[in-house]
Amino acid sequence: MIKENTDKFWLNALSECNEVQRRRLAGIKAIEAGRGGVLQVCKLTGMSHHTIIKGMREVRDTKKAPITRIRKKGAGRKKIMEKNPEIKEKIENILEENTAGDPMSKLKWTNKSTYTITEEIVSDGINISEDTTGRIIKQLGYSLQANIKSKESGSSEERDSQFRYINEVVKGFAKKNIPVISVDAKKKELVGNFKNSGRKWMKKGKSEIVNVYDFWFLAKGKAIPYGIYDVNMNNGFVNVGIDHNTSEFAVESIRQWWNKIGKKNYSHAKELLICADGGGSNASRSRLWKFYLQRFANKTGLKITVCHLPPGTSKWNKIEHKMFSFISMNWRGKPLTDYEIIINLIEGTTTKKGLKIKAKMDKKIYELGKKVLEEDFKKINLKEHSINSKWNYTIG
């Protein structure tokens, strides 16, 4: 309250000053405010930052002779709104033609830039700057706005309940020392002498030279890393495919993990919990995904429970920030010139918390366009859970 009153009294005093005194007082206040002071005084007084900076220079320059020439009240260049009172209406008309928001909204927005609006006004013979156009646009109630990601499939209550349910299920399985894995496919990589984002320490002038263009036909092939992260053991497995990221490939990757790592660490296990995204090769609605999981369950004798993350929440999947992010950091700035380098870089990834990853190549060709016959789908021993049944089910 004291600050508000102080500003009010200061502004009243400022209004009684001549142009030089106003400029210098504003400069003093900006200096006292410290970092960001110019912007604060701009907002408080409506003076331009050029004027305030000039006042700061004059205050600091003690050797400069005092200014005795002061313009009379009302002298100086007229504001554009005074010279061209119709300017506001012109800008409003331009904006109204291009308004994409709700006309009843208090805060409207436009898909025309300040530059293009200024150009249109200048073409009508009125000399105006972009800054002035911007100020008038704000006065008219417009603002620059970006798209907002708020429209999602499913209600927020449904998503929240799913996250709570996954948390409870994971806790229950972990308490019984039943394997809990987070699965997903990492971004497909072209294999060859291509630029890989990021930097690494090297001798000056010794940067690796890579191809200018990342054309697929210049590649030796493609690498599709499908990862399995063991939540309880903090270790992982990556099956690097060379063909397509299909449901068959996804389940085969889980099978490889189980045969090479899982059944050694959980020799007593009769169940397995899989946490996966809701889309891709392990999509919640994929019949092939469930068909191949049933085959895997038949071969291993495991009862498999699957909990899918709600749509649009893949970044909350454990594997993303517990494993994939560290793999990306480990191979940043390093061209993935062959499959051996990819495998070695994945297996060389570790963390302070002791993450260990095994990797292997999968040279199998996975056919696209496979479908599950209705009679085969009916043979799947699928039990949907009572909570969010479309995302939670058990097979086996």
PLY file of the C-alpha trace (Angstrom):
ply
format ascii 1.0
element vertex 396
property float x
property float y
property float z
element edge 395
property int vertex1
property int vertex2
end_header
0.00 0.00 0.00
2.91 2.37 0.86
4.51 1.66 -2.56
1.22 2.34 -4.37
0.85 5.69 -2.55
4.51 6.57 -3.19
4.11 5.90 -6.93
0.90 7.94 -6.97
2.56 10.96 -5.29
5.64 10.59 -7.50
3.52 10.59 -10.66
1.64 13.68 -9.45
4.97 15.44 -8.90
6.20 14.27 -12.28
3.20 15.81 -14.03
4.19 19.25 -12.70
7.73 19.00 -14.12
9.01 20.20 -17.47
10.24 17.71 -20.07
13.88 17.72 -18.87
12.93 17.30 -15.20
10.49 14.50 -16.09
13.14 12.68 -18.11
15.77 12.96 -15.39
13.39 12.01 -12.56
12.38 8.96 -14.55
16.08 8.18 -15.08
16.76 8.42 -11.34
13.84 6.11 -10.52
15.06 3.57 -13.11
18.58 3.64 -11.63
17.19 3.17 -8.10
15.08 0.20 -9.24
18.17 -1.60 -10.55
17.84 -4.49 -13.00
14.66 -4.13 -15.04
14.16 -0.58 -13.79
13.73 0.94 -17.25
10.87 -1.44 -18.06
9.21 -0.76 -14.69
9.35 3.01 -15.20
8.10 2.62 -18.81
5.01 0.80 -17.51
4.50 3.26 -14.66
4.82 6.49 -16.67
4.06 5.52 -20.26
7.35 7.15 -21.30
9.45 5.43 -23.95
12.54 3.51 -22.88
14.67 5.78 -25.12
13.56 8.81 -23.10
14.24 7.10 -19.76
17.68 5.90 -20.89
18.49 9.44 -22.06
17.47 10.71 -18.61
19.73 8.13 -16.92
22.68 9.27 -19.06
22.05 12.92 -18.21
21.86 12.15 -14.49
25.12 10.18 -14.55
26.99 12.72 -16.71
28.01 15.32 -14.09
30.29 17.22 -16.50
27.54 17.90 -19.02
26.30 21.49 -19.12
22.77 22.01 -17.81
20.01 22.17 -20.42
18.34 25.56 -20.44
16.33 25.19 -23.65
12.94 23.74 -22.80
10.04 23.34 -25.18
6.82 25.15 -24.41
3.86 23.14 -23.19
2.16 21.50 -26.16
5.19 21.97 -28.42
7.00 19.15 -30.18
5.85 16.52 -32.62
2.20 15.68 -32.37
1.21 12.12 -31.52
-0.09 10.15 -34.46
-3.47 9.69 -32.77
-3.86 13.49 -32.69
-2.78 13.93 -36.33
-4.79 10.95 -37.57
-7.70 10.27 -35.20
-9.07 7.71 -37.69
-6.00 5.47 -37.23
-7.60 3.50 -34.39
-10.66 2.74 -36.50
-8.46 1.64 -39.44
-6.54 -0.83 -37.27
-9.77 -2.10 -35.71
-11.19 -2.75 -39.19
-8.09 -4.66 -40.27
-8.22 -6.78 -37.14
-11.96 -7.41 -37.34
-11.50 -8.85 -40.83
-8.96 -11.34 -39.49
-10.18 -12.10 -35.99
-10.15 -15.82 -35.27
-11.37 -15.72 -31.69
-14.73 -15.38 -30.02
-16.01 -11.84 -30.85
-17.65 -11.73 -27.41
-14.37 -12.52 -25.67
-12.81 -9.75 -23.63
-9.37 -10.64 -25.02
-9.44 -11.04 -28.78
-6.54 -12.25 -30.89
-5.40 -11.84 -34.46
-3.55 -13.94 -37.02
-1.96 -10.86 -38.61
1.46 -9.72 -37.44
2.28 -6.19 -36.29
4.47 -5.83 -39.36
1.74 -6.72 -41.90
-0.82 -4.48 -40.16
1.68 -1.58 -40.20
2.36 -2.19 -43.89
-1.37 -2.01 -44.69
-1.74 1.32 -42.86
1.39 2.78 -44.50
0.02 1.78 -47.91
-2.97 4.05 -47.12
-0.59 7.03 -46.82
-0.26 7.13 -43.01
3.29 7.01 -41.66
3.28 4.81 -38.55
5.87 2.64 -36.79
5.42 -0.98 -35.71
5.81 0.05 -32.04
2.93 2.53 -32.34
0.78 -0.06 -34.14
1.51 -2.54 -31.34
0.49 -0.05 -28.64
-2.80 0.75 -30.40
-3.55 -2.98 -30.90
-3.10 -3.56 -27.16
-5.39 -0.61 -26.39
-8.03 -2.27 -28.58
-7.92 -5.39 -26.39
-5.89 -7.71 -28.60
-2.87 -9.78 -27.60
-0.49 -12.24 -29.26
-1.47 -15.76 -28.23
-0.25 -19.26 -29.02
-2.27 -22.45 -29.34
-3.13 -24.02 -25.99
-3.03 -27.77 -25.59
-6.17 -28.32 -23.54
-8.49 -30.39 -25.74
-7.82 -34.02 -24.90
-9.54 -37.32 -25.40
-11.14 -38.49 -22.19
-11.88 -36.43 -19.13
-9.24 -35.18 -16.71
-10.96 -37.20 -13.95
-10.53 -40.35 -16.05
-6.84 -39.64 -16.61
-6.25 -38.87 -12.94
-7.99 -42.05 -11.86
-5.85 -44.05 -14.32
-2.61 -42.61 -12.94
-3.75 -43.37 -9.39
-4.72 -46.89 -10.43
-1.36 -47.54 -12.14
0.43 -46.31 -9.03
-1.52 -48.68 -6.78
-1.04 -51.67 -9.11
2.72 -51.03 -9.45
3.07 -50.74 -5.65
1.18 -54.00 -5.14
3.28 -55.93 -7.68
6.58 -54.47 -6.45
5.72 -55.37 -2.84
5.36 -59.02 -3.91
8.61 -58.79 -5.94
6.70 -59.44 -9.16
8.44 -57.96 -12.24
7.18 -54.55 -13.32
8.39 -53.30 -16.69
7.90 -50.06 -18.59
8.04 -50.50 -22.37
8.16 -48.28 -25.45
9.86 -47.81 -28.82
12.48 -45.07 -29.07
12.67 -42.77 -32.08
13.76 -44.49 -35.29
17.37 -43.65 -36.28
19.01 -43.70 -39.70
22.24 -45.72 -39.66
25.07 -43.97 -41.46
27.32 -40.93 -41.43
24.56 -38.50 -40.45
24.49 -35.57 -38.04
23.39 -36.52 -34.54
22.16 -33.61 -32.41
24.25 -32.52 -29.46
27.93 -31.83 -28.76
30.84 -33.69 -27.18
34.36 -32.77 -26.08
36.93 -33.04 -28.88
40.22 -31.39 -29.84
39.71 -28.02 -31.52
39.25 -28.40 -35.25
38.70 -32.17 -34.97
34.92 -32.22 -35.38
33.57 -35.28 -37.16
32.51 -34.60 -40.75
29.06 -35.93 -41.64
26.73 -35.89 -44.65
25.07 -32.59 -45.49
21.72 -34.30 -46.17
19.92 -36.95 -44.13
18.36 -38.75 -47.10
17.12 -42.25 -46.32
18.71 -43.69 -49.48
22.16 -42.69 -48.17
21.64 -44.79 -45.03
22.96 -48.30 -44.37
19.61 -49.06 -42.83
17.43 -47.97 -39.94
17.53 -48.76 -36.24
14.31 -49.15 -34.23
15.17 -49.45 -30.52
12.38 -51.07 -28.50
13.14 -50.76 -24.80
12.16 -52.63 -21.66
12.90 -50.95 -18.32
12.72 -53.02 -15.12
11.29 -50.64 -12.52
12.30 -52.80 -9.52
15.89 -53.61 -10.60
16.74 -50.32 -12.40
18.08 -52.14 -15.44
17.00 -52.28 -19.03
17.07 -54.14 -22.30
16.90 -52.73 -25.84
16.02 -54.84 -28.87
17.29 -52.94 -31.93
15.12 -53.82 -34.92
15.96 -53.13 -38.55
12.51 -53.46 -40.13
9.18 -52.17 -38.74
7.85 -51.32 -35.29
4.93 -53.74 -35.21
3.03 -55.37 -32.34
4.82 -58.62 -33.12
8.18 -56.82 -32.81
7.10 -55.23 -29.50
6.10 -58.54 -27.91
9.20 -60.26 -29.34
11.32 -57.59 -27.62
9.60 -58.34 -24.29
10.13 -62.08 -24.89
13.85 -61.49 -25.56
14.12 -59.51 -22.30
12.38 -62.29 -20.37
14.60 -65.04 -21.79
17.88 -63.14 -21.37
17.30 -61.20 -18.13
13.81 -61.41 -16.65
13.51 -65.09 -15.74
16.99 -65.07 -14.17
16.08 -62.17 -11.88
12.55 -63.45 -11.19
12.84 -67.23 -11.31
9.81 -67.56 -8.99
7.58 -65.19 -10.99
4.16 -66.31 -12.17
2.99 -62.85 -13.16
4.28 -59.84 -15.10
3.09 -56.22 -15.09
3.61 -54.17 -18.27
3.18 -50.39 -18.24
2.91 -49.04 -21.79
1.74 -46.05 -23.80
-1.73 -46.11 -25.27
-0.56 -45.92 -28.90
2.01 -47.29 -31.32
2.93 -50.97 -31.57
1.69 -51.55 -27.99
-1.57 -49.62 -28.38
-4.40 -50.29 -25.94
-6.81 -50.94 -28.83
-4.45 -53.16 -30.85
-5.80 -56.69 -31.32
-2.39 -57.85 -32.60
-0.67 -56.64 -29.43
-3.06 -58.68 -27.30
-2.82 -61.68 -29.65
0.98 -61.86 -29.40
0.86 -61.26 -25.63
-1.37 -64.33 -25.35
1.19 -66.36 -27.32
3.93 -65.09 -24.99
1.83 -65.98 -21.94
1.22 -69.48 -23.33
4.95 -70.12 -23.83
6.08 -68.76 -20.45
3.11 -69.64 -18.25
3.02 -66.02 -17.05
-0.18 -64.16 -16.24
0.36 -60.77 -17.89
-1.28 -57.60 -16.61
-1.13 -54.50 -18.81
-1.76 -50.92 -17.69
-1.73 -48.28 -20.44
-1.01 -44.61 -19.86
-3.86 -42.30 -20.95
-3.60 -40.69 -24.41
-1.17 -37.78 -24.64
0.79 -38.70 -21.51
3.62 -40.79 -22.98
6.29 -38.58 -21.37
5.17 -39.90 -17.98
6.17 -43.40 -19.01
9.04 -44.46 -16.71
11.23 -45.67 -19.56
11.27 -42.20 -21.13
13.02 -40.43 -18.26
14.68 -43.42 -16.56
16.37 -44.93 -19.63
15.74 -43.38 -23.07
16.77 -39.87 -21.99
20.15 -41.19 -20.80
20.72 -43.15 -24.01
20.09 -39.94 -25.97
22.58 -38.07 -23.78
25.18 -40.81 -24.18
25.17 -40.76 -27.98
24.62 -37.02 -28.52
26.98 -35.58 -31.10
28.09 -39.07 -32.17
27.16 -40.18 -35.72
25.44 -43.59 -35.61
27.51 -44.95 -38.48
26.79 -48.67 -37.94
24.75 -51.06 -35.79
27.72 -52.06 -33.65
28.23 -48.45 -32.55
24.51 -48.17 -31.69
24.62 -51.35 -29.56
27.83 -50.25 -27.81
26.50 -46.76 -27.07
23.27 -48.18 -25.63
25.14 -50.69 -23.44
27.60 -47.97 -22.40
24.79 -45.87 -20.96
24.72 -45.67 -17.17
23.63 -43.30 -14.41
24.71 -42.34 -10.89
21.93 -44.60 -9.60
23.50 -47.61 -11.31
21.40 -48.08 -14.44
22.63 -51.00 -16.58
21.37 -51.78 -20.08
21.80 -54.79 -22.34
21.16 -54.52 -26.08
21.00 -56.79 -29.09
20.18 -56.59 -32.78
17.00 -58.09 -34.17
17.47 -58.85 -37.88
14.05 -60.42 -38.27
11.64 -58.98 -40.87
8.25 -58.05 -39.39
5.39 -58.08 -41.86
3.05 -55.11 -41.99
-0.71 -55.36 -42.34
-1.24 -58.51 -40.30
-4.74 -58.99 -38.87
-6.19 -61.19 -36.16
-9.11 -63.34 -37.22
-12.20 -63.05 -35.06
-12.01 -66.74 -34.08
-8.37 -66.29 -32.97
-9.17 -63.15 -31.00
-11.93 -64.98 -29.11
-9.32 -67.49 -27.92
-7.45 -64.77 -26.03
-7.99 -65.17 -22.30
-8.62 -61.46 -21.82
-9.97 -60.16 -18.51
-10.69 -56.44 -18.41
-10.33 -54.67 -15.07
-13.27 -52.92 -13.46
-11.44 -49.55 -13.46
-10.82 -47.99 -16.89
-11.23 -51.36 -18.62
-10.07 -49.98 -21.99
-6.62 -49.34 -20.47
-6.28 -52.14 -17.91
-6.54 -55.87 -18.54
-4.95 -59.23 -17.76
-4.03 -61.95 -20.28
-3.12 -65.53 -19.44
0 1
1 2
2 3
3 4
4 5
5 6
6 7
7 8
8 9
9 10
10 11
11 12
12 13
13 14
14 15
15 16
16 17
17 18
18 19
19 20
20 21
21 22
22 23
23 24
24 25
25 26
26 27
27 28
28 29
29 30
30 31
31 32
32 33
33 34
34 35
35 36
36 37
37 38
38 39
39 40
40 41
41 42
42 43
43 44
44 45
45 46
46 47
47 48
48 49
49 50
50 51
51 52
52 53
53 54
54 55
55 56
56 57
57 58
58 59
59 60
60 61
61 62
62 63
63 64
64 65
65 66
66 67
67 68
68 69
69 70
70 71
71 72
72 73
73 74
74 75
75 76
76 77
77 78
78 79
79 80
80 81
81 82
82 83
83 84
84 85
85 86
86 87
87 88
88 89
89 90
90 91
91 92
92 93
93 94
94 95
95 96
96 97
97 98
98 99
99 100
100 101
101 102
102 103
103 104
104 105
105 106
106 107
107 108
108 109
109 110
110 111
111 112
112 113
113 114
114 115
115 116
116 117
117 118
118 119
119 120
120 121
121 122
122 123
123 124
124 125
125 126
126 127
127 128
128 129
129 130
130 131
131 132
132 133
133 134
134 135
135 136
136 137
137 138
138 139
139 140
140 141
141 142
142 143
143 144
144 145
145 146
146 147
147 148
148 149
149 150
150 151
151 152
152 153
153 154
154 155
155 156
156 157
157 158
158 159
159 160
160 161
161 162
162 163
163 164
164 165
165 166
166 167
167 168
168 169
169 170
170 171
171 172
172 173
173 174
174 175
175 176
176 177
177 178
178 179
179 180
180 181
181 182
182 183
183 184
184 185
185 186
186 187
187 188
188 189
189 190
190 191
191 192
192 193
193 194
194 195
195 196
196 197
197 198
198 199
199 200
200 201
201 202
202 203
203 204
204 205
205 206
206 207
207 208
208 209
209 210
210 211
211 212
212 213
213 214
214 215
215 216
216 217
217 218
218 219
219 220
220 221
221 222
222 223
223 224
224 225
225 226
226 227
227 228
228 229
229 230
230 231
231 232
232 233
233 234
234 235
235 236
236 237
237 238
238 239
239 240
240 241
241 242
242 243
243 244
244 245
245 246
246 247
247 248
248 249
249 250
250 251
251 252
252 253
253 254
254 255
255 256
256 257
257 258
258 259
259 260
260 261
261 262
262 263
263 264
264 265
265 266
266 267
267 268
268 269
269 270
270 271
271 272
272 273
273 274
274 275
275 276
276 277
277 278
278 279
279 280
280 281
281 282
282 283
283 284
284 285
285 286
286 287
287 288
288 289
289 290
290 291
291 292
292 293
293 294
294 295
295 296
296 297
297 298
298 299
299 300
300 301
301 302
302 303
303 304
304 305
305 306
306 307
307 308
308 309
309 310
310 311
311 312
312 313
313 314
314 315
315 316
316 317
317 318
318 319
319 320
320 321
321 322
322 323
323 324
324 325
325 326
326 327
327 328
328 329
329 330
330 331
331 332
332 333
333 334
334 335
335 336
336 337
337 338
338 339
339 340
340 341
341 342
342 343
343 344
344 345
345 346
346 347
347 348
348 349
349 350
350 351
351 352
352 353
353 354
354 355
355 356
356 357
357 358
358 359
359 360
360 361
361 362
362 363
363 364
364 365
365 366
366 367
367 368
368 369
369 370
370 371
371 372
372 373
373 374
374 375
375 376
376 377
377 378
378 379
379 380
380 381
381 382
382 383
383 384
384 385
385 386
386 387
387 388
388 389
389 390
390 391
391 392
392 393
393 394
394 395
